[in-house]
């Protein structure tokens, strides 16, 4: 006899009891080594980093050394070929698969292929310099497809955008920097320490840390 189930919570409880091997596992995170983003990039989920291009480049400045430190493999898909790789020096590129695309459409297709492969711990899709008209043409179903793919593989995917637009993002990280031309002569670690960070999780928001300190390895 099948008992009557009246709520979604009861459905989940019944499924967890009958199929314990399929129960949800505790959330895990890909750590950048940056205290302001501790626990902000979930594995098996889509995250979005939005802000000015300068903020996105500083974000990569923290991510690349973390790839090497954690002995992970990552993919960086770049639409527009705007990353100045020489400026990062020996930051850990030997563990990063770089894919350079001519337009947004190519970049999205490349990300789809890497996510289906499932062998990379982290996939970065850099769309910060793409024209807004091209970004608006990306259907919402694309981001939801990415989310389904990474749920199976456990890959962390981060989409870098100039403004919020990834509907399926489980986490949205807003980066803001208030700098002038003198910032070009200052060490990046100083700029990172002054950058405003706000992390939004679905259903709640985490206020920016008063002092977003850098956790050194």
N, C-alpha and C positions, 0 to 999 in steps of 0.2 A: 504494500500500500504506500502510495506517495503522499507525504504530509504536505499540507498547504504552507507555502512560503510567502510571507507578506511584505518583506523588505529586502533591499539589496544587501544589507548587512548580514541577513540570515543566509542569503545565497552564498555569499563569500565564506561564511562560517561552515556551511555544508560542504562546499568545494574543498576548503582547507582540510576538513576532517577526512574526506574520502580520497583526496589526492594530495597528501602532505608533501610529496616530492615537488609539486608544482607551486607550493606556497611562495609568496613574495619574499625575496631576500632583502636584508637591510640595505639601505642605500649606500653606495660607495662613490667616492669622488676622486677625480684627477686633480692632484695638488700642484699648483704653480710655484709654491715656495713663497708666495706673497700673502702675508697675513690678512690683508683686506679681502682676499678672495678664498680664504680657507673654507672648504666645503661648498664652494659655489659652482663647481663644474662637475655635474653628476656623470658617472659612467652609465652607459645605456640610455642616454637622453640627449635631447637637443638643447643647447644653450646659445644665447645670443649676446654678443658684446657690441654695444652701439655707442657711437660718439664720433668725435673728430678723427681724421686720419692720423694725426699726431698721437692721439691716445691709443689707437689701435697698434701703432708701431711700438709704443712703450709696452703694451700688453705682450707683444711678441718678444720683447726684450726679456721678459720674465719667463715666458713659456719655453723658449728654446733651451736655456740652461737646465730647466727642469726635466726636459726630455732626456737629456744626457744623464743627469743625476739619478733619475729613476730607471735608467736602462730600458726605456721604452722606445717604440718606433712610432713616428707620427707622419702625417701627410699634410702638406700645405698647398692648397689650391688657390691660385692667385689670378683674379680676373683683371687684366689691364697691365700686368707686368710693372707694378709701381714700387715693389719692395726693393730697397737698396741693400742688397745682401752684404756688400763690402762693409757697410756701417756697423754690422753686428759682429764683425771679426770672427774669431773661432768660437762661435756660440753653441755649437752642437749640431751643425747642419749635416754631419755624417750620419745622423739617425733620423733625418727628415727626408721624405720623398716629396720633391717639389714638382708641381704641375702648373705650368704657365699657360694661361688661356687668353685668347684674343677678345673674348666677350663673355657676357654673363651666362648665355646659354651653354657655351662650352664648359664653363666652370661648374655649373649645376650638374651637367651630365657626368663630368669627371668625379664629382663628389658622390654621385649615385653609384658609380662603378666601385670606388674605394669602399663605400659603406657596405655594398653587397659582398665584397671580398671578405671583410670582417677580420683582417689580420693586423690592423693598426689599432693601437690603444687610443690614439687621439687623431682626429681629422679636423683641420682648420680650413674653413671656406671663407676667404677674404674677398668681400664684395664692397669694401669701403669706397673705392674709387669708381665703381660702376655707376653709370647714369641712373638717376632715380626712375626715369621712365622705363628702363629695362628691368629694374628691380620690381617695379609694380606689376610687371607682366608675369612674374613668377607666380603660378597658381598656389593657393594655400594647400592644395593636395600634395604638392611637392614636399613641403615641410612635414606634413603628417606621414608621408611615405618614409622620409628619413627617420622619423621617430620610431616607426615600426621596425625598420631595419636595425637600428642600434639597440633596440630592446632585446633582440635575439643575440647580437654579437657582444654587447657590453662596451662597445666603443663610445667614447665621449666625442661629440661633434660640436664644434663652436663655429657659429656663423658671425663674422664681423661685418657690421652694417653701419651706414652713416646715421640712421634713425631707426626706431623700432618698427619691424615689419615681419618678423618671423612668428606667425600665429601659433605654431606648435611648440614654441620654446618652453621648456619646463622652468628655465631660469633665464632672467634677463639681467645683464650687467651693464649699467650706465656709467660711462667714464667721462669726466669733464676736467679740462685743464685750463687754467687762466695764466697764460704766459705771454711774454713779449719777445722781441727779437733777441734779447740777451740770453734767452733760454737756449739758443743755438750753441752757446759757448759753455753751457753748464753740464755737469755729468748727468747721465740719465737717471742714476739712482736718486739724485736730488729731485728731479722732475717727477719721478714716480711717487716720492714721499709727499709731494704737494698735490697730487692728482685726487680729485673727488671721486669716490666710488660708492655706488648704491646698487645693492643686489636685490632683485625682486624674484621671489619664488611664487609659484602659482598659489594664490590664496593669501599670501602675506608678503610683507616687504621688510627688508632689513635695512635699517638706517646706516648711512656711511660712517665708518669708524672715524673718531675725532683725529686720530693720527694713523693713517694707513701705512704702518711700518713695513719694511722689507725684512723678511726672515732670511738671513744669509745661510748658505749651506756650509 
